[in-house]
Amino acid sequence: MKVDLNTVKKIAHLARLEFDAEGAEKMVKDMTQILDWEEQLNEINTEGVEPLTTMSSEVNVLRPDELGEHLSHERALQNAPQKDSDYFRVPKVLE
């Protein structure tokens, strides 16, 4: 695919980008290089190659959940700036 100045201007408009004349010419050059590289990838035989789902073969190591110590209502509310019996009081957010 050939990238010309009109194509870059159209893409820039759709992406809400602004280029000066020098920047637009550089973008034409860069986009042409990207598409040339992509064409080189199309020439590679990928038959029998499994698609990647991730770039890393690492697996998340998760620990089992363990029941531990928890805060009582009194302890949780101990340093609250404002409280009302068993609840934190906060400023009204919605009208």
N, CA and C of each residue as an Amber inpcrd file, in Angstrom:
protein
   285
   0.8480000  -1.1830000   0.0000000   0.0000000   0.0000000   0.0000000
   0.8910000   1.2420000   0.0000000   0.5400000   2.1790000  -0.8060000
   1.2940000   3.4230000  -0.9160000   0.6730000   4.4660000   0.0000000
   1.5070000   5.0790000   0.8310000   1.0450000   6.1470000   1.7170000
   1.4740000   7.4610000   1.0960000   0.5060000   8.3440000   0.8840000
   0.8240000   9.6600000   0.3530000   0.3820000  10.7310000   1.3430000
   0.6350000  11.9710000   0.9930000   0.3230000  13.0820000   1.8850000
  -1.1700000  13.1850000   2.1790000  -2.0080000  12.9020000   1.1840000
  -3.4630000  12.9640000   1.3910000  -3.9280000  11.9070000   2.3880000
  -3.3350000  10.7110000   2.3170000  -3.6930000   9.6470000   3.2580000
  -3.3260000  10.0520000   4.6830000  -2.1360000  10.6150000   4.8470000
  -1.6960000  11.0440000   6.1730000  -2.6030000  12.1500000   6.6980000
  -2.9840000  13.0890000   5.8310000  -3.8750000  14.1740000   6.2670000
  -5.2360000  13.6350000   6.6990000  -5.7460000  12.6430000   5.9580000
  -7.0440000  12.0550000   6.3110000  -6.9570000  11.3240000   7.6520000
  -5.8920000  10.5310000   7.8360000  -5.7110000   9.8110000   9.1000000
  -5.5220000  10.7970000  10.2480000  -4.7480000  11.8500000  10.0120000
  -4.5310000  12.8620000  11.0450000  -5.8410000  13.5330000  11.4250000
  -6.6850000  13.8060000  10.4370000  -7.9880000  14.4210000  10.7290000
  -8.8510000  13.4830000  11.5760000  -8.8930000  12.2010000  11.2000000
  -9.7030000  11.2370000  11.9460000  -9.1840000  11.0430000  13.3640000
  -7.8600000  11.1450000  13.5460000  -7.2620000  10.9630000  14.8650000
  -7.1370000  12.2720000  15.6210000  -7.6210000  13.3360000  15.0270000
  -7.5630000  14.6810000  15.6310000  -6.1250000  15.0800000  15.9420000
  -5.2260000  14.8360000  14.9480000  -3.8240000  15.2090000  15.0730000
  -3.5300000  16.3600000  14.1270000  -2.5470000  17.1380000  14.4750000
  -2.1430000  18.2420000  13.6070000  -0.6570000  18.1220000  13.3210000
  -0.2950000  18.2490000  12.0450000   1.0940000  18.2090000  11.6190000
   1.4010000  19.4530000  10.8010000   2.6300000  19.9330000  10.9290000
   3.0840000  20.9400000   9.9800000   3.5790000  20.1850000   8.7430000
   4.0250000  20.8880000   7.7210000   4.4330000  20.2460000   6.4670000
   5.5850000  19.2730000   6.6960000   6.5430000  19.6570000   7.5210000
   7.6890000  18.7950000   7.8040000   7.2650000  17.5420000   8.5650000
   6.3860000  17.7110000   9.5440000   5.8940000  16.5690000  10.3170000
   5.0730000  15.6240000   9.4690000   4.2910000  16.1580000   8.5380000
   3.4820000  15.3140000   7.6590000   4.3750000  14.4770000   6.7440000
   5.4290000  15.0920000   6.1990000   6.3620000  14.3460000   5.3460000
   7.0610000  13.2470000   6.1360000   7.4380000  13.5370000   7.3650000
   8.0710000  12.5170000   8.2110000   7.0920000  11.3870000   8.5040000
   5.8260000  11.7360000   8.7040000   4.8140000  10.7140000   8.9730000
   4.5970000   9.8370000   7.7420000   4.6310000  10.4210000   6.5470000
   4.5200000   9.6300000   5.3160000   5.6570000   8.6230000   5.2620000
   6.8610000   9.0760000   5.5400000   8.0350000   8.2030000   5.5140000
   7.9030000   7.0920000   6.5580000   7.5250000   7.4430000   7.7850000
   7.4090000   6.4500000   8.8640000   6.3200000   5.4300000   8.5720000
   5.1770000   5.8880000   8.0900000   4.0740000   4.9600000   7.8000000
   4.4320000   4.0310000   6.6460000   5.1620000   4.5460000   5.6600000
   5.6050000   3.7070000   4.5490000   6.5490000   2.6280000   5.0550000
   7.4660000   2.9870000   5.9580000   8.3820000   1.9900000   6.5320000
   7.6280000   0.9270000   7.3160000   6.6100000   1.3330000   8.0540000
   5.8170000   0.3740000   8.8320000   5.1100000  -0.6000000   7.9070000
   4.5030000  -0.0940000   6.8510000   3.7840000  -0.9710000   5.9210000
   4.7380000  -1.8620000   5.1440000   5.9360000  -1.3680000   4.8080000
   6.9390000  -2.2130000   4.1460000   7.3630000  -3.3470000   5.0680000
   7.5510000  -3.0530000   6.3400000   7.9180000  -4.0800000   7.3100000
   6.8030000  -5.1250000   7.4350000   5.5680000  -4.6520000   7.4440000
   4.4270000  -5.5670000   7.5420000   4.3720000  -6.4690000   6.3150000
   4.6980000  -5.9590000   5.1470000   4.7380000  -6.7760000   3.9370000
   5.8130000  -7.8530000   4.0490000   6.9440000  -7.5150000   4.6600000
   7.9990000  -8.5130000   4.8630000   7.4990000  -9.6330000   5.7670000
   6.6990000  -9.2980000   6.7660000   6.1440000 -10.3210000   7.6610000
   5.1980000 -11.2480000   6.9140000   4.4710000 -10.7070000   5.9370000
   3.5500000 -11.5410000   5.1590000   4.2770000 -12.5710000   4.3140000
   5.5560000 -12.3570000   4.0170000   6.3290000 -13.2880000   3.2040000
   6.8060000 -14.4970000   4.0060000   6.7480000 -14.4310000   5.3210000
   7.2400000 -15.5170000   6.1670000   6.2060000 -16.6370000   6.2280000
   6.6770000 -17.8740000   6.1020000   5.7990000 -19.0280000   6.1930000
   5.4800000 -19.2800000   7.6740000   4.2320000 -19.1030000   8.0490000
   3.8190000 -19.3050000   9.4440000   2.9110000 -20.5210000   9.6020000
   2.8890000 -21.3810000   8.5910000   2.0330000 -22.5630000   8.6760000
   2.5260000 -23.4680000   9.8010000   1.6390000 -23.8720000  10.6720000
   1.9730000 -24.7440000  11.7900000   2.4700000 -24.0050000  13.0220000
   2.5360000 -22.6790000  12.9630000   2.9780000 -21.8900000  14.1130000
   1.7560000 -21.4940000  14.9290000   1.7690000 -21.8630000  16.1960000
   0.6460000 -21.5350000  17.0680000   0.6390000 -20.0420000  17.3800000
  -0.5280000 -19.4120000  17.3590000  -0.5840000 -17.9860000  17.7100000
  -0.2830000 -17.7750000  19.1900000   0.3470000 -16.6440000  19.4970000
   0.6710000 -16.3110000  20.8830000  -0.5270000 -15.6570000  21.5610000
  -0.7590000 -16.0170000  22.7880000  -1.7650000 -15.3210000  23.5760000
  -1.1110000 -14.3770000  24.5580000   0.1800000 -14.5980000  24.8270000
   0.9350000 -13.7360000  25.7280000   2.4040000 -13.8130000  25.3290000
   3.1500000 -12.7880000  25.6470000   4.5690000 -12.7690000  25.2920000
   5.4310000 -13.4710000  26.3440000   4.8460000 -13.8660000  27.4420000
   5.6000000 -14.4800000  28.5210000   5.0220000 -15.8520000  28.8370000
   5.8980000 -16.7720000  29.1850000   5.4230000 -18.1030000  29.5660000
   5.2520000 -18.2110000  31.0730000   5.4240000 -17.0990000  31.7790000
   5.2750000 -17.1010000  33.2340000   3.8230000 -17.3600000  33.6130000
   3.6310000 -18.0240000  34.7300000   2.2990000 -18.3250000  35.2430000
   2.1550000 -17.6280000  36.5900000   1.0110000 -17.0060000  36.8170000
   0.7810000 -16.3530000  38.1100000   0.8280000 -17.3850000  39.2250000
   1.5280000 -17.0430000  40.2740000   1.5820000 -17.9020000  41.4500000
   0.6780000 -17.2670000  42.4880000  -0.3900000 -17.9370000  42.8050000
  -1.3690000 -17.4120000  43.7500000  -1.3030000 -18.2090000  45.0360000
  -1.4330000 -17.5200000  46.1380000  -1.4620000 -18.2070000  47.4190000
  -2.9160000 -18.4640000  47.8000000  -3.1650000 -19.4770000  48.5730000
  -4.5450000 -19.7200000  49.0040000  -4.9900000 -18.6410000  49.9940000
  -6.2660000 -18.3150000  49.9770000  -6.8040000 -17.3610000  50.9410000
  -6.7310000 -17.9670000  52.3370000  -6.3440000 -17.1300000  53.2750000
  -6.2640000 -17.5850000  54.6550000  -7.0770000 -16.6450000  55.5340000
  -7.8580000 -17.2070000  56.4090000  -8.6210000 -16.4280000  57.3560000
  -7.6730000 -15.8820000  58.4080000  -7.7310000 -14.5790000  58.6240000
  -6.8200000 -13.9700000  59.5840000  -7.5580000 -13.0580000  60.5370000
  -6.7780000 -12.3170000  61.2750000  -7.3360000 -11.3850000  62.2500000
  -8.0710000 -10.2660000  61.5250000  -9.1980000  -9.8530000  62.0740000
  -9.9330000  -8.7460000  61.4770000 -10.2180000  -7.6850000  62.5390000
 -10.5670000  -6.4980000  62.0690000 -10.8410000  -5.3960000  62.9900000
 -12.2640000  -5.4690000  63.5220000 -12.4090000  -5.1550000  64.7830000
 -13.7560000  -5.0360000  65.3560000 -14.3140000  -3.6710000  64.9550000
 -15.6100000  -3.4860000  65.1060000 -16.2370000  -2.1920000  64.7940000
 -15.6070000  -1.0760000  65.6180000 -15.3980000  -1.3510000  66.8610000
 -14.8480000  -0.3220000  67.7470000 -13.4420000   0.0940000  67.3050000
 -12.6160000  -0.8870000  66.9770000 -11.2380000  -0.5840000  66.5710000
 -11.2080000   0.1290000  65.2280000 -12.0630000  -0.2630000  64.2920000
 -12.0930000   0.3640000  62.9760000 -12.5400000   1.8140000  63.0820000
 -13.4770000   2.0990000  63.9740000 -14.0050000   3.4570000  64.1170000
 -13.1960000   4.3050000  65.0880000 -12.1610000   3.7410000  65.6880000
 -11.4000000   4.4180000  66.7300000 -10.8270000   5.7480000  66.2540000
 -10.2800000   5.8400000  65.0650000  -9.6630000   7.0700000  64.5690000
 -10.5090000   7.7870000  63.5260000 -11.7610000   7.4030000  63.3830000
 -12.6310000   8.0510000  62.3960000 -12.9020000   9.4940000  62.8050000
 -12.7840000  10.4420000  61.8630000 -13.0590000  11.8400000  62.2060000
 -14.5090000  12.0480000  62.6390000 -15.4330000  11.3330000  61.9880000
 -16.8510000  11.3980000  62.3680000 -17.4180000   9.9900000  62.2850000
 -18.2120000   9.6460000  63.2750000 -18.8410000   8.3260000  63.2780000
 -20.2340000   8.4270000  63.8510000 -21.0510000   7.4340000  63.5360000
 -22.4220000   7.3900000  64.0180000 -22.6910000   5.9430000  64.4030000
 -22.6430000   5.6230000  65.6450000 -22.7550000   4.2850000  66.2220000
 -21.7830000   3.3230000  65.5400000 -22.2250000   2.4950000  64.5980000
 -21.3570000   1.5020000  63.9670000 -20.8920000   1.8980000  62.5630000
 -21.0620000   3.1660000  62.1520000 -20.7730000   3.5560000  60.7730000
 -19.8860000   4.7920000  60.7080000 -19.1140000   4.8930000  59.6060000
 -18.3720000   6.1120000  59.3250000 -19.3470000   7.1500000  58.7930000
 -19.1790000   8.4030000  59.1870000 -19.9730000   9.4910000  58.6270000
 -19.1020000  10.2240000  57.6160000 -19.6480000  10.4150000  56.4270000
 -18.9160000  11.0920000  55.3500000 -19.7960000  12.1990000  54.7960000
 -19.1820000  13.1940000  54.1430000 -20.0010000  14.2530000  53.5500000
 -20.8900000  13.6870000  52.4380000 -22.0190000  14.3230000  52.2480000
 -22.9650000  13.9050000  51.2170000 -22.3470000  14.1430000  49.8470000
 -22.4230000  13.1260000  48.9780000 -21.8180000  13.2170000  47.6600000
 -22.8720000  13.5080000  46.5990000 -24.0020000  12.8610000  46.6750000
 -25.0780000  13.0470000  45.6960000 -26.1390000  13.9710000  46.2480000
 -26.7170000  14.7470000  45.3880000 -27.7940000  15.6550000  45.8010000
 -29.1140000  14.9210000  45.8600000
